[in-house]
């Protein structure tokens, strides 16, 4: 005896899947956004802690700043970050400064 689904049963299953997907997809999007925000926050906290620890370790002013050029502080954090010892506090990497982290 052959067993299978009728057209009505298949349509009902597809409708149920569509309804569940309609509810789950927006919730999944919000969860992804929250996770990305938490990841960015943890990234910033880690960079600040690294900078603080480096300043204590080296005993000099250490600068954390946004940077797209990797040699000079910029304005946009999404371009990347630069952590360096800044002996003369000019927010630029000079000969006496050491780059500690580039992201």
C-alpha positions in Angstrom: 0.0 0.0 0.0 1.5 3.3 -1.1 1.6 6.1 1.5 2.1 9.8 0.9 0.7 13.2 1.5 -2.3 14.7 -0.1 -2.1 18.1 -1.7 -4.1 19.7 1.2 -1.7 18.2 3.8 1.3 19.5 1.8 -0.2 23.0 1.6 -1.0 23.0 5.3 2.6 22.1 6.2 4.0 24.8 3.8 1.7 27.3 5.4 2.8 26.4 8.9 6.5 26.6 7.8 5.8 30.1 6.3 4.2 31.3 9.5 6.9 30.0 11.8 9.6 31.5 9.4 7.8 34.8 9.4 8.0 34.9 13.2 11.5 33.5 13.6 13.4 35.5 10.9 12.9 38.9 12.5 13.8 37.5 15.9 17.0 36.0 14.4 17.9 39.3 12.9 17.6 41.1 16.2 19.6 38.4 17.9 22.4 38.8 15.3 22.4 42.6 15.8 22.6 42.2 19.6 25.5 39.8 19.2 27.4 42.2 16.9 26.9 45.1 19.3 28.2 42.9 22.2 31.2 41.9 20.1 32.0 45.5 19.3 31.7 46.5 22.9 34.0 43.7 24.0 36.5 44.7 21.3 36.5 48.3 22.6 36.9 47.1 26.3 39.8 44.8 25.3 41.5 47.6 23.4 41.2 50.0 26.4 42.4 47.4 28.8 45.4 46.6 26.6 46.2 50.3 26.3 46.0 50.8 30.1 48.2 47.7 30.8 50.7 48.8 28.2 50.9 52.3 29.8 51.6 50.7 33.2 54.1 48.2 31.7 56.1 50.7 29.7 55.7 53.6 32.2 54.9 56.1 29.4 51.9 57.8 28.0 50.1 55.3 25.7 47.6 56.4 23.1 44.5 54.6 21.8 43.0 56.2 18.8 41.1 55.6 15.6 43.4 55.4 12.6 43.2 54.6 9.0 46.8 55.5 8.2 48.4 53.5 11.0 50.8 56.3 11.7 48.5 59.1 12.9 45.3 59.3 14.8 42.2 59.9 12.7 38.5 60.5 13.4 36.5 57.3 12.5 36.7 54.3 14.8 35.5 51.9 12.1 38.6 52.6 10.0 40.7 50.8 12.6 42.6 51.4 15.8 46.1 52.2 16.8 47.8 51.8 20.1 51.2 53.3 20.6 53.6 54.8 23.2 53.3 58.5 22.8 56.4 60.0 24.5 55.7 63.6 23.4 51.8 63.4 23.5 51.4 64.6 19.9 49.0 61.8 18.9 51.4 60.8 16.0 53.8 58.0 15.8 57.3 59.4 15.9 60.8 57.9 16.0 60.7 57.6 19.8 57.2 55.9 19.8 56.5 52.2 19.6 53.4 50.8 17.8 51.9 48.3 20.2 48.7 47.3 18.4 47.2 47.9 15.0 43.7 46.7 14.1 
